[in-house]
Amino acid sequence: MAEPRLQTAPLDLATAFHARKAADPTARSRDIADALGVTEGVLVEARRGDDVHRLAPRGVDFVGLLEALKDAGPVMSLTRNDAAVHETTGQMDTVASHNTMGQVLGGIDLRLFLRHWHVGYAVREETRSGRRSSIQVFDATGMPVIKLYAVASTDMALWQRIVEDNLDSASEPTTFAPSAAPEPERPDSEIDVVALREGWLALDHSHDFHRLLRETGAGREQALRLAGEDLAFCTTAEIVERMLTGAAKSGVSLMCFVGNPGCLQIFSGPVEQVATMGPWLNVLDPGFNLHLRTDKIASTWVVIKPTRLRGRITSVELFDAQHQLICQFFGSRPPGEPERDAWRGLLEQSLGAAA
């Protein structure tokens, strides 16, 4: 992704966007932004007008907007990073927050990191599935945090009232910062591997892994590499297609996590239709779509967390060339229950097929 050319005149960007849309009505806004050398938020800001309206909430104030949207019925929630797109359609049942952290539960399952929710817009535009209404939120660099799309069963009258109640009356343009490169990992020699392993083996819950990384100063992929093959081992990216195809055939339910700095989106359940289209590995189910760029997967890990409260938790984790987490898969299980044997069996079968 090129850094935003903030000196580019908004009118020029808007004109260029509309020209490209006229030439290809199905062109994605993200692809147009990439071609123009800006982030998507910069391009959306430049298009403010009849079909793009900036919203007033910033940061934690977005919680109120999400709370209002609950009553509008089902929506499609899209969270992505550079290598994966996660789309879930459902009802937001519960919205909660504490300081700059939030969550949405129900048919839409999200973890919100609200300090990254810089600005939002109500957008109407042509997409590959026709003309659609959405609420799109971007971080301070203009990268998308989340997009919420109205669907056929959304209460559009209420949706529109919510948008109108949240419009930004200010005329000043939103400013975006250049994208910063990810912070480099500390040298392996500076990581206390003994403390890392001891902490890993003493985890109460898999969620405690984030705290362990902070305490040891290890990057996530770095920790997997240093911990030892009894806790994490590298495998081939082909395991992902085998795992998804096997889950579709066997009915084994799984959990799929895709996130970016501002939002983590989770799907739990069975998958049915798995398809490969060029570099994209896809799940194409009515309530859940996953689009995964397999050519951007630099490493694939099987991770084992022997937790005190839930027993062994096993995941598949994908990383890009910059050591950034792309996607995670777990076995689906009811809250409070241990990992199911069917998930472990699916992984073992997928690993065996990859050997």
C-alpha positions in Angstrom: 0.0 0.0 0.0 1.4 3.4 -1.0 1.3 6.1 1.6 -1.5 8.7 1.2 -0.8 11.6 -1.2 -2.4 14.1 1.1 -1.5 17.0 -1.2 -3.7 15.6 -4.0 -6.8 17.8 -4.5 -10.0 16.1 -3.3 -11.8 17.1 -6.5 -9.1 15.3 -8.6 -9.5 12.2 -6.5 -13.3 12.2 -6.7 -13.1 12.8 -10.5 -10.6 9.9 -10.9 -12.8 7.6 -8.7 -15.9 8.3 -10.8 -14.0 7.8 -14.1 -12.8 4.4 -12.9 -16.2 3.5 -11.7 -17.7 4.5 -15.0 -15.2 2.3 -16.9 -15.8 -0.6 -14.5 -18.9 -0.4 -12.2 -17.9 -3.5 -10.3 -14.4 -2.1 -9.4 -13.8 -2.2 -5.6 -13.2 1.1 -3.8 -10.1 -0.4 -2.2 -8.6 -1.4 -5.6 -9.3 2.1 -7.0 -7.7 3.7 -3.9 -4.6 1.5 -4.3 -4.4 2.4 -8.0 -4.6 6.1 -7.1 -1.9 5.8 -4.4 -4.1 6.7 -1.5 -5.8 4.9 1.4 -9.5 4.2 1.1 -10.4 6.7 3.8 -8.7 9.5 1.9 -10.7 8.6 -1.2 -14.0 8.3 0.6 -13.4 11.8 2.3 -12.7 13.2 -1.2 -16.1 11.9 -2.4 -18.2 13.6 0.2 -21.4 14.8 -1.4 -24.8 13.3 -2.4 -23.7 9.6 -1.8 -21.1 10.0 0.9 -21.8 11.7 4.2 -19.3 12.0 7.1 -20.5 10.9 10.5 -19.9 12.7 13.8 -18.8 9.9 16.2 -15.2 9.5 17.0 -13.5 6.7 19.0 -15.7 5.4 21.8 -18.6 7.5 20.6 -19.2 4.8 17.8 -20.6 2.5 20.5 -23.8 4.6 20.6 -24.1 4.3 16.8 -23.7 0.5 17.0 -26.2 0.4 19.9 -28.8 2.3 17.7 -28.1 0.0 14.7 -29.1 -3.1 16.7 -32.8 -2.1 16.2 -32.4 -1.9 12.4 -32.2 -5.6 12.1 -29.7 -7.8 10.3 -26.6 -6.3 8.7 -23.6 -7.6 6.9 -20.3 -6.8 8.8 -17.1 -6.8 6.9 -13.7 -6.7 8.6 -10.5 -7.1 6.6 -6.7 -6.8 6.5 -4.4 -6.9 3.5 -4.7 -10.7 3.0 -8.2 -11.7 4.4 -11.8 -10.5 4.2 -14.3 -11.7 6.7 -18.0 -11.1 6.0 -20.8 -12.1 8.5 -24.5 -11.4 8.1 -26.6 -11.4 11.2 -28.2 -9.4 14.1 -26.2 -7.4 16.6 -27.8 -8.5 19.9 -25.5 -6.9 22.5 -23.1 -4.0 22.3 -20.9 -3.3 25.3 -17.8 -1.2 26.0 -15.3 -0.5 28.7 -13.0 2.5 28.1 -11.6 2.0 24.6 -12.5 -1.7 24.3 -15.8 -2.9 23.1 -17.6 -5.9 21.8 -20.7 -6.9 19.8 -22.3 -10.3 20.4 -25.0 -12.2 18.6 -25.1 -13.1 14.9 -22.4 -10.5 14.5 -19.4 -11.2 16.8 -16.8 -8.4 17.1 -14.1 -7.2 19.4 -13.6 -3.4 19.1 -10.4 -1.5 19.7 -12.0 1.9 19.7 -8.9 4.2 19.9 -8.4 3.2 16.2 -11.9 4.3 15.1 -10.9 7.7 13.6 -13.8 8.6 11.4 -16.9 7.1 9.8 -19.0 7.7 6.7 -22.5 6.7 5.4 -22.0 5.6 1.8 -24.2 4.6 -1.1 -22.4 3.1 -4.0 -22.4 0.5 -6.7 -20.9 -2.8 -5.7 -20.6 -6.2 -7.4 -24.0 -7.1 -5.8 -25.7 -3.8 -6.9 -26.3 -0.5 -5.2 -25.8 -0.7 -1.4 -25.9 1.4 1.7 -23.1 1.1 4.2 -21.5 2.7 7.2 -17.7 2.6 6.9 -15.2 3.4 9.6 -11.5 4.2 9.0 -8.4 4.5 11.2 -6.1 7.5 11.4 -4.3 6.5 8.2 -7.5 5.9 6.2 -7.4 2.1 6.3 -10.8 0.5 6.8 -11.6 -0.7 10.4 -15.1 -2.1 9.6 -17.9 -1.7 7.1 -21.5 -2.4 7.9 -23.8 -3.0 5.0 -27.6 -2.9 4.9 -29.1 -6.2 3.7 -32.6 -7.0 2.3 -34.1 -7.5 5.8 -32.6 -4.3 7.3 -35.1 -1.7 8.4 -34.0 1.0 5.9 -36.2 3.7 7.4 -34.6 3.3 10.8 -31.1 3.0 9.2 -31.6 6.3 7.5 -32.8 8.0 10.7 -29.7 6.7 12.5 -27.5 8.1 9.8 -29.3 11.5 9.9 -29.0 11.6 13.7 -25.2 11.0 13.4 -24.2 13.3 10.6 -21.2 15.6 11.1 -22.1 19.2 10.6 -18.5 20.4 10.3 -17.2 21.3 6.8 -13.5 20.9 7.4 -12.0 17.9 5.7 -10.8 15.0 7.7 -7.0 14.6 7.8 -5.2 11.3 7.6 -1.7 10.4 8.6 0.8 8.4 6.5 0.9 4.7 7.2 3.7 3.7 9.6 5.7 0.5 9.0 5.1 -2.2 11.6 7.6 -2.1 14.5 10.4 -4.6 14.1 10.6 -7.5 16.4 13.2 -7.5 19.2 16.2 -9.7 18.5 15.7 -13.3 19.6 18.7 -12.9 21.9 16.6 -10.3 24.0 13.7 -12.7 24.5 13.7 -14.7 27.7 12.7 -18.0 26.2 12.6 -19.8 29.5 10.1 -17.2 30.9 8.1 -17.5 27.6 7.8 -21.2 27.9 7.0 -21.2 31.6 4.3 -18.5 31.1 2.9 -20.4 28.1 2.7 -23.7 30.0 1.0 -21.8 33.0 -1.7 -20.1 31.0 -5.1 -20.1 32.7 -7.0 -19.2 29.6 -6.0 -18.8 25.9 -6.8 -15.0 26.2 -3.9 -14.7 28.6 -1.5 -15.2 25.7 -1.7 -11.5 24.8 -0.5 -10.6 28.3 2.3 -13.1 28.0 3.5 -11.5 24.8 3.5 -8.1 26.5 5.4 -9.4 29.5 8.1 -11.1 27.5 8.3 -8.5 24.8 8.0 -11.2 22.1 6.2 -10.7 18.8 3.5 -13.1 18.2 5.1 -15.1 15.4 8.5 -14.7 17.1 7.0 -16.4 20.2 5.7 -19.3 18.1 9.1 -19.7 16.6 11.0 -19.7 19.9 8.6 -21.6 22.2 9.5 -25.1 20.9 7.7 -27.5 18.6 5.7 -29.0 21.5 3.8 -25.7 21.7 4.0 -24.4 18.1 5.2 -25.8 14.8 5.3 -24.5 11.3 3.5 -26.3 8.5 2.5 -25.6 4.9 -0.2 -23.1 3.8 -2.0 -26.0 2.0 -3.3 -27.2 5.3 -5.8 -24.4 5.3 -7.7 -25.6 2.2 -7.5 -29.2 3.4 -8.9 -28.1 6.8 -11.8 -26.1 5.3 -12.7 -28.7 2.8 -12.5 -31.4 5.4 -14.8 -29.3 7.7 -17.3 -28.8 4.9 -17.4 -32.6 4.3 -17.5 -33.7 7.9 -19.7 -30.9 9.4 -17.0 -30.1 12.0 -17.7 -26.5 13.3 -14.9 -24.1 13.5 -14.1 -20.5 14.5 -12.5 -18.1 12.1 -10.9 -14.8 13.4 -9.9 -12.0 11.0 -8.8 -8.6 12.3 -7.0 -5.4 11.9 -5.8 -2.9 14.6 -9.3 -1.6 15.2 -11.5 -4.6 15.0 -11.5 -8.4 15.3 -14.4 -10.3 13.6 -15.3 -13.9 14.6 -17.4 -16.5 12.9 -18.4 -19.7 14.7 -20.1 -22.6 13.0 -19.9 -25.1 10.2 -18.8 -24.2 6.7 -20.3 -25.7 3.5 -19.1 -24.2 0.3 -15.3 -23.9 -0.2 -13.9 -22.6 -3.5 -10.6 -21.5 -4.9 -10.5 -18.7 -7.4 -7.0 -17.8 -8.5 -5.0 -16.8 -5.4 -8.2 -16.5 -3.3 -9.4 -19.4 -1.0 -13.1 -18.7 -0.3 -15.9 -19.8 2.0 -19.1 -18.8 0.2 -22.0 -19.6 2.6 -25.2 -17.6 3.1 -24.3 -16.1 6.4 -20.5 -16.2 6.2 -17.9 -15.4 3.6 -14.2 -15.7 3.9 -11.8 -14.5 1.2 -8.2 -15.4 1.9 -5.2 -14.4 -0.3 -3.1 -17.6 -0.2 -0.3 -15.9 -2.1 0.2 -13.5 0.9 0.6 -16.3 3.5 4.2 -16.3 4.4 4.0 -18.8 7.3 1.4 -21.2 8.7 1.6 -22.4 12.3 -0.2 -25.0 14.5 -0.4 -23.5 18.0 -1.1 -25.5 21.2 -2.0 -23.7 24.4 -2.3 -26.1 27.4 -4.6 -24.0 29.5 -5.6 -24.7 33.1 -9.3 -23.8 32.7 -10.1 -25.3 29.3 -7.4 -27.9 28.7 -5.5 -27.9 25.4 -6.6 -25.3 22.8 -5.3 -25.8 19.3 -5.3 -23.2 16.6 -4.0 -22.6 13.0 -2.5 -19.2 12.6 -1.5 -17.5 9.3 1.1 -14.7 9.0 2.2 -12.4 6.2 5.7 -11.5 5.2 5.8 -8.6 7.7 5.0 -11.1 10.5 1.5 -9.7 10.9 -1.4 -12.0 11.8 -3.7 -12.6 8.9 -6.2 -15.2 10.2 -6.8 -17.7 13.0 -8.9 -20.9 13.1 -10.0 -22.7 16.2 -12.4 -25.5 16.9 -15.9 -24.2 17.7 -17.1 -25.0 21.2 -19.7 -23.8 23.6 -18.4 -21.2 26.2 -16.7 -22.8 29.1 -16.3 -26.2 27.4 -13.1 -27.9 26.4 -11.9 -28.3 22.8 -13.7 -31.0 20.9 -12.0 -34.2 19.7 -13.6 -33.7 16.2 -11.6 -30.5 15.7 -8.3 -32.2 16.7 -9.1 -35.1 14.4 -9.7 -32.7 11.5 -6.4 -31.0 12.1 -4.5 -34.3 12.4 -6.2 -35.5 9.1 -5.3 -32.2 7.4 -1.7 -32.4 8.6 -1.4 -36.0 7.5 -2.6 -35.2 4.0 -0.1 -32.3 3.8 2.8 -34.6 4.8 
